[in-house]
Amino acid sequence: MIRWLVGAIGLSIVAGHAVAADPIEIGIGYLAQAGVKPKLSLVEQPAGNDGVAGARLAIEDNNTTGRFLNQRFTLQEVRLREGEDAVKAAAELASRNGFIIADLPPDVLLKAADALRDRATVLFNAGAIDERLREQDCRANVIHVAPTRSMLADALAQYLVWKQWKRWLLVVGSHQQDKLYAEALRRAATRFGAKIVQERTFEDTGGARRTDSGVTLVQRQMPVFTQQAPAYDVLVAADESEVFAGYLPYRTWDPRPVAGSAGLVPRSWDGSLDQWGAIQMQNRFMKLSSRRMTALDMQAWTAVRMIGEATSRINSGEAKAVLDFLKGADFSVAAFKGQRLTLRDWNLQLRQPILLVDGRMVVSVSPQEGFLHQVSELDTLGFDRPETKCKLR
């Protein structure tokens, strides 16, 4: 009898070790283009691991919980060099991973999504803010963690209107992405009761101010460019191309605040956030990556955590089951932003507060007090259900 008990105990221990040794593996890919886009300011140059560093931290967080649930999360990174086939890279990642975090231009993202449509792979858009990806070009296998331009513009507009800065001088860059941001700002102004008193276009002539002109010429150019404007409360700049907006604060002809692409800037995350437990998050990221956490880092972190939250709740790493849960009413994810984030089921966009920052501090967080909604105040940011053109396919 004693020998039988000892044998049974031994078998149970061996079985227990076998279970612990063979967790369910949940593979996550990270697909982005090689290199980083330089910034106008030398102190804001992005790191080579911008974005993926946030995903790595989230993998650690997922595995902390996963150890108790017999789940193990892995991350595979692929960087596309110029000319490389994104569709082929996405297919190779999908052969080993049920989920792909993507930081890709809109058209490239759509090609990858269409190529994986018939496979059980879910893409998480961590970088592209283009509206059309959530509207006329929406895809049923792409979840959007990055905010849209309209969400960023609405967040800024709410604060400016709350401050009674309702008269805007809008300055728009000459590149396509600048025009798209300007379109979102015009929509936000109309939506929340601001008035654009005048628009001006800043043409990119291709000069390198850092070497060709310097501080002296900029100091002379910007006041002249902004003079003789109708009376306005705030200059709002649409300059996603990083050509001119950084030179506007303190250089306008009239003493006015600057917002949009410089001055007061709307972002999904900022290294200065210190509320809602964010200091703990910032410190852990600093320990892992030896730098501050960017918006792209946080968007990638949130995407990986969404996967971790779903797999822990449904006890499955199967991509379709995870997608179904994320779209359902029971899903939410905590992201150190004061409230739990949920998914808009009509276009798969993550609802989230937007920070308004000045480069050193968080000035405010939108939605602002008083902007109400029948479902969620977060739906006052961006296109709401009745406005959507999305037909998920």
C-alpha positions as CSV (number, residue, x, y, z in Angstrom):
1,M,0.0,0.0,0.0
2,I,2.8,2.4,0.9
3,R,4.7,1.6,-2.3
4,W,1.5,2.2,-4.3
5,L,1.0,5.6,-2.6
6,V,4.6,6.6,-3.2
7,G,4.3,5.5,-6.9
8,A,1.1,7.5,-7.3
9,I,2.6,10.6,-5.8
10,G,5.7,10.2,-8.0
11,L,3.5,9.9,-11.1
12,S,1.5,13.0,-10.1
13,I,4.7,15.0,-9.6
14,V,6.0,13.9,-13.0
15,A,2.6,14.7,-14.6
16,G,2.7,18.1,-12.9
17,H,6.2,18.8,-14.2
18,A,5.0,17.7,-17.7
19,V,2.2,20.2,-17.6
20,A,4.5,23.0,-16.4
21,A,7.0,22.1,-19.1
22,D,4.6,22.3,-21.9
23,P,2.6,25.6,-21.7
24,I,0.4,26.9,-24.5
25,E,2.6,29.1,-26.7
26,I,1.1,32.3,-28.0
27,G,3.2,33.8,-30.8
28,I,3.1,37.5,-31.5
29,G,4.9,39.0,-34.5
30,Y,6.1,42.6,-34.8
31,L,6.3,44.0,-38.4
32,A,7.7,47.4,-39.1
33,Q,9.9,49.2,-41.6
34,A,13.6,49.5,-41.0
35,G,15.0,52.8,-39.9
36,V,13.2,55.7,-38.2
37,K,11.9,59.0,-39.4
38,P,14.1,61.9,-38.1
39,K,12.5,64.6,-36.1
40,L,13.1,68.3,-36.4
41,S,14.4,68.6,-32.8
42,L,17.7,66.9,-32.0
43,V,16.4,66.0,-28.5
44,E,13.4,64.1,-29.9
45,Q,15.1,61.8,-32.3
46,P,13.3,58.4,-32.1
47,A,15.2,55.3,-30.9
48,G,15.9,52.4,-33.2
49,N,13.6,50.2,-31.0
50,D,10.8,52.7,-30.9
51,G,7.5,50.7,-30.6
52,V,9.0,47.2,-30.3
53,A,10.4,48.1,-26.9
54,G,6.9,48.6,-25.6
55,A,5.9,45.2,-27.1
56,R,8.8,43.6,-25.3
57,L,7.7,45.0,-21.9
58,A,4.2,43.8,-22.5
59,I,5.5,40.3,-23.3
60,E,7.1,40.3,-19.9
61,D,3.8,41.4,-18.3
62,N,1.8,38.8,-20.2
63,N,4.2,36.0,-19.1
64,T,3.9,37.1,-15.5
65,T,0.3,36.2,-15.6
66,G,0.8,33.4,-18.1
67,R,2.9,31.4,-15.7
68,F,-0.2,30.8,-13.6
69,L,-2.4,29.9,-16.6
70,N,0.1,27.7,-18.4
71,Q,0.6,30.2,-21.2
72,R,3.8,31.4,-22.7
73,F,4.0,34.5,-24.9
74,T,6.8,35.0,-27.5
75,L,7.7,38.0,-29.7
76,Q,9.2,37.8,-33.2
77,E,10.4,41.0,-34.8
78,V,10.7,41.6,-38.5
79,R,12.0,44.9,-40.0
80,L,11.3,45.6,-43.7
81,R,14.2,47.1,-45.6
82,E,13.4,49.3,-48.6
83,G,12.0,47.3,-51.4
84,E,11.2,44.2,-49.4
85,D,7.8,42.5,-49.8
86,A,5.6,43.3,-46.8
87,V,3.0,40.7,-47.9
88,K,5.7,37.9,-48.0
89,A,7.0,39.0,-44.6
90,A,3.5,39.1,-43.1
91,A,2.8,35.6,-44.4
92,E,6.0,34.2,-42.9
93,L,5.2,35.8,-39.6
94,A,1.6,34.5,-39.7
95,S,2.9,30.9,-40.3
96,R,4.4,31.0,-36.8
97,N,2.3,33.6,-35.0
98,G,-1.5,34.1,-34.6
99,F,-1.1,37.8,-34.0
100,I,0.9,40.6,-35.7
101,I,1.6,44.0,-34.3
102,A,2.1,46.3,-37.3
103,D,3.7,49.7,-37.6
104,L,3.3,50.2,-41.3
105,P,2.1,52.9,-43.8
106,P,-1.6,52.6,-44.6
107,D,-1.3,51.0,-48.0
108,V,1.3,48.5,-46.9
109,L,-0.9,47.6,-43.9
110,L,-3.9,47.0,-46.2
111,K,-1.9,44.8,-48.5
112,A,-0.8,42.7,-45.5
113,A,-4.3,42.5,-44.1
114,D,-5.8,41.4,-47.4
115,A,-3.1,38.8,-47.9
116,L,-3.9,37.3,-44.5
117,R,-7.7,37.6,-44.7
118,D,-8.3,33.9,-45.1
119,R,-5.8,32.9,-42.4
120,A,-6.5,32.9,-38.7
121,T,-4.3,35.9,-38.0
122,V,-5.2,39.1,-36.3
123,L,-3.3,42.3,-37.0
124,F,-3.0,45.2,-34.5
125,N,-2.3,48.6,-36.1
126,A,0.0,50.3,-33.7
127,G,1.3,53.1,-35.9
128,A,-1.0,54.4,-38.7
129,I,-3.4,57.1,-37.7
130,D,-5.1,57.5,-41.1
131,E,-8.9,57.8,-40.9
132,R,-9.6,55.7,-44.0
133,L,-8.2,52.5,-42.3
134,R,-11.1,52.7,-39.9
135,E,-13.7,54.0,-42.4
136,Q,-13.9,53.2,-46.1
137,D,-10.8,50.9,-46.1
138,C,-11.6,49.1,-42.8
139,R,-10.7,45.4,-42.5
140,A,-12.3,42.8,-40.2
141,N,-8.9,41.4,-39.3
142,V,-7.2,44.6,-38.2
143,I,-7.6,46.1,-34.7
144,H,-6.5,49.7,-34.4
145,V,-4.7,50.7,-31.2
146,A,-3.2,53.9,-32.6
147,P,-5.6,56.8,-32.3
148,T,-6.9,58.4,-35.5
149,R,-6.2,62.0,-36.6
150,S,-9.8,62.9,-35.8
151,M,-9.4,61.6,-32.2
152,L,-6.3,63.7,-31.8
153,A,-7.9,66.7,-33.4
154,D,-11.1,66.4,-31.3
155,A,-9.1,66.0,-28.1
156,L,-7.2,69.3,-28.8
157,A,-10.4,71.1,-30.0
158,Q,-12.3,70.2,-26.8
159,Y,-9.6,71.7,-24.6
160,L,-9.2,74.9,-26.7
161,V,-13.0,75.4,-26.7
162,W,-13.1,74.7,-22.9
163,K,-10.4,77.5,-22.6
164,Q,-12.6,79.7,-24.7
165,W,-9.8,79.9,-27.4
166,K,-12.4,79.6,-30.2
167,R,-10.8,81.7,-32.9
168,W,-8.1,79.7,-34.7
169,L,-5.4,80.7,-37.2
170,L,-4.8,77.4,-39.0
171,V,-1.3,77.0,-40.6
172,V,-1.1,73.9,-42.9
173,G,2.0,72.2,-44.3
174,S,2.3,71.4,-48.0
175,H,2.5,67.6,-47.7
176,Q,-0.4,65.2,-48.0
177,Q,-0.3,64.1,-44.3
178,D,-0.4,67.7,-43.2
179,K,-3.5,68.2,-45.3
180,L,-5.1,65.2,-43.7
181,Y,-4.4,66.5,-40.2
182,A,-5.8,69.9,-41.3
183,E,-9.0,68.2,-42.5
184,A,-9.4,66.6,-39.1
185,L,-8.8,70.0,-37.4
186,R,-11.4,71.7,-39.5
187,R,-13.9,69.0,-38.7
188,A,-13.1,69.3,-35.0
189,A,-13.6,73.1,-35.1
190,T,-17.0,72.7,-36.7
191,R,-18.0,69.9,-34.3
192,F,-17.1,71.8,-31.1
193,G,-17.9,75.4,-32.0
194,A,-14.5,76.9,-32.8
195,K,-14.0,79.2,-35.8
196,I,-11.0,79.2,-38.2
197,V,-10.5,82.8,-38.9
198,Q,-7.9,82.2,-41.6
199,E,-5.9,79.4,-43.2
200,R,-2.3,79.8,-44.4
201,T,-0.1,77.3,-46.1
202,F,3.6,76.8,-45.3
203,E,5.3,75.6,-48.4
204,D,8.2,73.1,-47.9
205,T,10.9,74.4,-50.2
206,G,13.3,71.7,-49.3
207,G,15.8,73.8,-47.5
208,A,17.6,72.5,-44.4
209,R,17.2,75.2,-41.8
210,R,19.6,73.5,-39.4
211,T,22.4,74.2,-41.9
212,D,21.1,76.7,-44.4
213,S,19.5,79.4,-42.2
214,G,19.9,78.9,-38.5
215,V,18.2,80.7,-35.6
216,T,18.6,84.1,-37.1
217,L,16.7,83.6,-40.3
218,V,14.0,81.6,-38.5
219,Q,13.6,84.4,-36.0
220,R,13.0,86.8,-38.8
221,Q,10.9,84.5,-41.0
222,M,8.2,83.3,-38.6
223,P,7.0,86.7,-37.4
224,V,6.6,87.9,-41.0
225,F,4.8,84.7,-42.0
226,T,2.3,85.1,-39.2
227,Q,1.7,88.9,-39.3
228,Q,-1.5,90.7,-40.5
229,A,-3.7,87.8,-39.5
230,P,-7.3,88.5,-38.4
231,A,-7.8,88.5,-34.6
232,Y,-7.3,85.0,-33.3
233,D,-6.8,83.3,-29.9
234,V,-4.5,80.4,-30.8
235,L,-2.4,79.4,-33.8
236,V,-3.1,75.7,-34.7
237,A,-0.5,74.1,-36.9
238,A,-0.9,71.0,-39.1
239,D,2.7,69.8,-39.7
240,E,3.0,66.1,-39.5
241,S,6.0,66.3,-41.9
242,E,8.0,68.2,-39.2
243,V,8.9,71.1,-41.5
244,F,7.9,74.3,-39.7
245,A,5.7,73.9,-36.6
246,G,8.5,73.5,-34.2
247,Y,9.7,77.0,-35.1
248,L,6.3,78.7,-34.3
249,P,6.2,79.0,-30.5
250,Y,7.5,82.3,-29.2
251,R,8.1,83.5,-32.8
252,T,4.5,84.5,-34.0
253,W,3.9,88.2,-34.8
254,D,1.1,88.4,-32.3
255,P,1.8,87.0,-28.8
256,R,-0.4,83.9,-29.0
257,P,-0.2,80.2,-27.9
258,V,0.5,77.5,-30.5
259,A,-1.1,74.1,-30.6
260,G,-1.5,71.1,-32.9
261,S,1.9,69.9,-34.2
262,A,3.8,72.1,-31.8
263,G,3.2,73.8,-28.5
264,L,0.2,72.0,-27.0
265,V,0.3,68.6,-28.8
266,P,-2.3,65.8,-28.5
267,R,-0.8,62.3,-28.0
268,S,-1.9,58.9,-26.9
269,W,1.0,58.8,-24.4
270,D,3.9,60.9,-23.1
271,G,6.9,60.3,-21.0
272,S,5.8,63.0,-18.6
273,L,2.6,61.2,-17.5
274,D,2.6,60.6,-13.8
275,Q,-1.0,59.8,-12.9
276,W,-3.0,56.6,-12.5
277,G,0.0,54.4,-11.8
278,A,1.9,55.6,-14.8
279,I,5.1,56.3,-12.9
280,Q,5.4,52.6,-12.2
281,M,4.9,51.9,-15.9
282,Q,7.4,54.6,-16.8
283,N,10.0,53.2,-14.4
284,R,9.7,49.7,-15.6
285,F,10.1,50.8,-19.2
286,M,13.1,52.9,-18.3
287,K,14.7,49.9,-16.6
288,L,14.1,47.8,-19.7
289,S,15.0,50.3,-22.4
290,S,17.1,53.0,-20.8
291,R,14.9,55.8,-22.3
292,R,11.5,57.4,-22.0
293,M,8.4,55.6,-23.3
294,T,6.9,57.1,-26.5
295,A,3.4,57.0,-27.8
296,L,4.4,54.3,-30.3
297,D,5.9,52.2,-27.5
298,M,2.6,52.5,-25.5
299,Q,0.5,51.6,-28.5
300,A,2.5,48.5,-29.1
301,W,2.4,47.7,-25.3
302,T,-1.3,48.1,-25.3
303,A,-1.8,45.8,-28.3
304,V,0.2,43.0,-26.7
305,R,-1.6,43.5,-23.4
306,M,-5.0,43.3,-25.2
307,I,-3.9,39.8,-26.5
308,G,-2.8,38.8,-23.0
309,E,-6.0,40.0,-21.4
310,A,-8.1,38.2,-23.9
311,T,-6.2,34.9,-23.7
312,S,-6.3,34.9,-19.9
313,R,-10.1,35.6,-19.9
314,I,-11.0,32.9,-22.4
315,N,-8.1,30.5,-21.6
316,S,-7.3,30.1,-25.2
317,G,-4.7,31.5,-27.6
318,E,-6.7,30.8,-30.7
319,A,-6.8,33.9,-32.8
320,K,-10.4,33.9,-33.9
321,A,-11.6,33.3,-30.3
322,V,-9.4,36.2,-29.1
323,L,-10.8,38.5,-31.8
324,D,-14.4,37.6,-30.9
325,F,-13.7,38.3,-27.2
326,L,-12.0,41.6,-28.0
327,K,-15.1,42.7,-30.0
328,G,-17.4,41.7,-27.2
329,A,-18.9,43.6,-24.3
330,D,-16.8,41.8,-21.7
331,F,-13.5,43.1,-23.0
332,S,-11.5,46.0,-21.5
333,V,-7.9,46.6,-20.8
334,A,-6.1,48.8,-18.2
335,A,-3.5,51.1,-19.7
336,F,-2.6,53.7,-17.0
337,K,-4.9,56.4,-18.4
338,G,-7.5,56.8,-15.8
339,Q,-10.1,54.4,-17.2
340,R,-10.4,51.0,-18.8
341,L,-10.2,51.0,-22.6
342,T,-12.7,49.2,-24.8
343,L,-13.1,48.5,-28.6
344,R,-15.5,50.1,-30.9
345,D,-17.2,47.2,-32.5
346,W,-18.2,49.1,-35.7
347,N,-14.6,49.8,-36.9
348,L,-12.3,48.0,-34.4
349,Q,-10.8,51.2,-33.0
350,L,-9.6,51.3,-29.4
351,R,-11.4,53.9,-27.3
352,Q,-8.8,55.9,-25.3
353,P,-8.3,59.2,-23.6
354,I,-5.8,61.6,-25.3
355,L,-3.1,63.5,-23.5
356,L,-2.4,67.1,-24.3
357,V,1.3,67.8,-23.6
358,D,3.7,70.7,-23.9
359,G,7.0,68.8,-24.1
360,R,7.5,68.8,-20.3
361,M,4.2,68.2,-18.6
362,V,0.7,66.8,-19.3
363,V,-1.4,69.9,-19.5
364,S,-4.8,68.2,-19.7
365,V,-6.5,64.9,-20.8
366,S,-9.5,64.7,-23.1
367,P,-12.4,64.1,-23.3
368,Q,-12.9,67.3,-21.4
369,E,-15.6,67.8,-18.7
370,G,-18.9,68.7,-20.2
371,F,-18.6,66.9,-23.5
372,L,-21.2,64.2,-23.0
373,H,-22.1,61.1,-24.9
374,Q,-25.0,58.6,-24.6
375,V,-22.6,55.5,-24.6
376,S,-19.1,56.6,-23.6
377,E,-17.5,60.0,-23.3
378,L,-14.6,58.5,-25.2
379,D,-16.8,58.4,-28.2
380,T,-16.8,62.2,-28.4
381,L,-13.3,61.7,-29.8
382,G,-13.2,60.6,-33.5
383,F,-16.0,59.3,-35.7
384,D,-18.9,58.0,-33.8
385,R,-21.1,55.0,-34.8
386,P,-23.7,57.1,-36.8
387,E,-20.9,58.8,-38.8
388,T,-19.0,55.7,-39.7
389,K,-18.5,54.5,-43.3
390,C,-16.9,51.2,-42.2
391,K,-18.3,47.9,-43.4
392,L,-16.1,45.3,-41.9
393,R,-15.1,42.6,-44.4
